[in-house]
Amino acid sequence: MLSDWHYRHACIELGKLGYRRSEPSGMPSRESSQLLDKVFTAMKAKAITLHDIARDLHVSPEELSSWVFGLIVTARTGSSHASTDLAARERPRLSLVQ
């Protein structure tokens, strides 16, 4: 437990050291998944592209890229697998299996 004076003094000192903005020598701001990195590396080795995965999930490549936080190269629109084709397709119907 700190007194008001000690707390105020500690906050001032931490601010002078740069802790108010971020931790000096802190961790990278974005975490990454080692598992997803390995999965996408294995799929790349089997010539399975981001567009193939997105098509199977019925989402656009851009949406898939946002889900994996940039672990793989972000898809560019205008390729032969245009994201508008995916949006135009009807999504599969889901049903509850008892």
PyMOL commands that set and color helices and strands:
alter all, ss='L'
color gray80, all
select helices_A, chain A and resi 4-16+34-45+50-57+61-67+83-88
alter helices_A, ss='H'
color red, helices_A
deselect
rebuild
show_as cartoon
